[in-house]
Amino acid sequence: MPVEGTPFGRYQLIELLGRGGMGEVWRAYDTQIDRVVALKMLLQNLSDDPEFEQRFRREVRAAARLDDRHVVPIYDFGEIDGRLYVTMRLIGGTDLHSLLDNGPLEPPRAVAIIEQIAAALHAAHQTGLVHRDVKPSNILIDENDFAYLIDFGIARTAEDGVTQTGATIGTWAYMAPERFSSDQTNPSSDIYALACVLYECVTGQQPFPGDTFERVASGHIFMPPPRPSEVSRTIPTALDAVIATGLAKQPAERYRTAVDMASAAKEVISGSSQANLYRPPPSPPAYSYPHAGITMPAPTGPPPPKRPRRNQGLLVGALVFFTTLVVVAAVVGVVAFTQRDGSFTSSPSASPSGTEFTGTYTADYGPGTDLDDKPVPNAPATTSNWAVRSECGASGCVATAANISSSGMALLSNLTFDQIGGTWIAVGLASAQCGGDQPEELWVIFTLQPHPDGTLSGESVRASTNGACAAKRTVKFTRTGDADSNKVADPAVLPPRVVSPAEALHGAYRQTTTFTDGKVLPGNVLSTNTYCLRTGDRCMSLMHAPDGVVTLIFAQDKWTRNEAGTTPCPGGGSAQITITAEYPMPRQLDDPIALLTGRGKQTVAAGGACAGGGDFTDTFERTGD
């Protein structure tokens, strides 16, 4: 290994600045140009490895093709004494990780740094390049707070193929949920990582900390985004929404570009004042903190744990993630666990009677119908195959399921079932076309009742967020063999489910809509079921009658309604109508909820055959089960 002062071709190695998974970086003197540079060379033990040599060359090409002032410029590249090297501008200052060792940054400073790195990422994404390892130690800060994004050694484009099958490269603490299962190459994964960095900058903590891979991965995949305003009073509450969007489980729900996220954060900081800084309420209701997994007032105890040092929970270079935790983000279960004594056990035979749900299963789906069992066109019976693992303990019974069929009904690759009242229930989010040209968010719900012969049967319901379509099928799971543990996630690593107050909206409700012009629409009686992600932060309340469906989405202590479609007019013809409304959580939280009220607006497209529309108030009054 070279020592300080050792000649290296035309360069004089002055000081070893650091060593990473692929190479070491030196402060070096270029005797030919007469300047001090940063010189990175491939590690000696990797010089003969074709894969790492290719990765090193790719880093150079990736950085060299980017023309952005927040990417360190490349000076020279070559090979000396059998070792690949690259020289670049030497940046005076420190890396962001070291800066954060001294504590969190003030929000304006943090956002200013993130804004610069977002510009570098945007430049990379526009050239088809995905960084894949955005983290504080890959962000350099000079003495003027000018930021640089470095280390494109594992960056990829769609045509790259260096990573071997089954290998995932990156750093656990900043990896998007989808990368734990498929290692998808997508700019949205970089945006997710940058949101993790933003959260860490303002709080001093990683968003999903953990001392094992399983804990970190479980947080990214299943836990809702944390709220930075609950860590510090100096953080505007509006920044919670920016973090939540950046850390959305589904890539399509995140910001379109890194610059968009940085702009949203900057707008929050620019408009922040004492009025919108976080202040814990004097006696918060239990449902004010659904992301925490507990029911308790605002924390008043000791401060949160210190952020981990650089070698804890991090991964530099390549790491093969064994498929025992191959799971997909935004696929989560619903409703309460059955309470039982004892800890989790991996032995299905130790489970209480009727709770065993382990093995490979063929799922037979009946023809599609609407919510009132009327047949729908182009929805024939079909099948899919699942591998399932279940465990029971003090928190109840939970099962993870992975779709192992090459084709079939499943819109989701993975499901998580929770058992309540003897029924296995799962809720997942998917994206699919639902009567329009663009994909829509689709809620997928399974309810399965176990039978003495080992089969499980029930329904599979699908409904779009915008209310454009809702349908269901009968489904029967028949066990065909044992499950391969390498094909399905271990249910023991899942965090406890979070109870949502929205679950109290169930039963029959009479809807009455009153417009500001005095027109009253007589009430339909709607059969209502509420399905919640097991994180508790989002729910769908599906309310239906034979002549229509009302779809309400619950988040942040309120339901919202966003519907669009064509409706027949009383005098003939039809018109495009959109309906938007909000329904806040009732102040008195009863189970079941007796009365839900809200306000909204109906818009009738110009030129349609229908008249009317306007602002309205809505009431849903419970009439029974």
Number of C-alpha atoms within 10 A of each C-alpha: 6 11 10 14 13 14 14 14 12 13 22 19 24 16 16 17 13 11 14 12 13 22 22 17 21 23 21 27 22 19 12 8 9 9 12 19 20 22 27 24 22 26 21 16 10 15 18 13 10 11 14 21 18 12 20 25 18 19 20 20 15 22 22 15 14 21 13 17 14 21 25 21 19 17 13 12 17 12 12 12 7 11 16 19 21 21 24 17 14 16 17 11 15 16 20 21 21 15 17 19 14 9 16 18 17 13 22 17 14 20 23 18 22 26 24 21 26 24 22 23 27 22 20 23 20 12 12 14 24 25 26 28 27 28 25 23 18 16 22 26 21 14 10 8 14 16 27 24 27 23 21 23 24 23 21 22 16 11 7 11 9 14 15 10 10 13 16 21 21 22 19 24 24 27 26 28 27 22 23 24 21 15 20 16 19 20 22 25 27 27 30 28 24 29 28 26 26 29 27 23 26 24 26 24 22 20 26 20 20 18 11 13 16 16 17 20 27 21 21 26 27 25 27 25 25 18 23 27 20 19 17 16 15 20 26 23 21 21 23 20 16 23 25 19 20 31 29 23 25 21 22 12 14 23 20 14 20 27 21 18 24 27 17 19 25 21 14 23 20 10 10 18 12 11 9 15 17 18 16 14 10 8 9 13 14 15 21 17 22 22 19 17 18 14 15 14 16 17 11 7 6 6 8 11 9 11 17 16 11 13 8 13 17 17 16 15 15 17 13 11 15 13 16 14 21 20 29 23 26 26 25 25 29 30 25 21 24 19 14 14 10 11 13 20 14 16 13 17 11 14 19 13 10 13 24 21 26 20 20 23 25 20 23 20 23 18 17 22 19 16 22 12 13 11 16 13 8 8 13 13 15 15 17 18 24 26 28 29 29 27 26 29 21 13 18 21 27 30 28 27 29 24 23 19 15 8 12 16 15 20 16 17 18 24 30 29 32 26 25 18 9 15 20 27 27 29 28 27 24 19 16 15 13 18 11 9 8 9 14 18 18 22 22 22 22 25 20 22 18 19 10 8 8 12 17 21 21 19 18 22 21 23 24 25 22 22 20 19 17 21 19 25 24 21 24 22 23 19 22 13 12 13 19 13 15 13 21 25 26 22 22 19 14 21 16 17 25 25 24 29 23 28 22 15 24 23 18 21 26 17 20 17 19 16 19 11 11 8 12 14 12 11 15 18 19 25 21 20 16 21 28 28 27 30 26 28 24 20 24 24 21 24 23 21 15 14 8 12 19 19 25 24 22 27 18 13 18 16 22 21 21 18 19 16 14 14 14 12 13 10 9 9 11 14 19 17 18 18 18 16 19 20 22 16 20 14 7 9 14 12 12 16 21 19 17 18 17 19 18 19 15 18 16 19 15 11 9 14 17 20 14 10 18 13 16 19 18 21 18 23 19 22 13 12 10
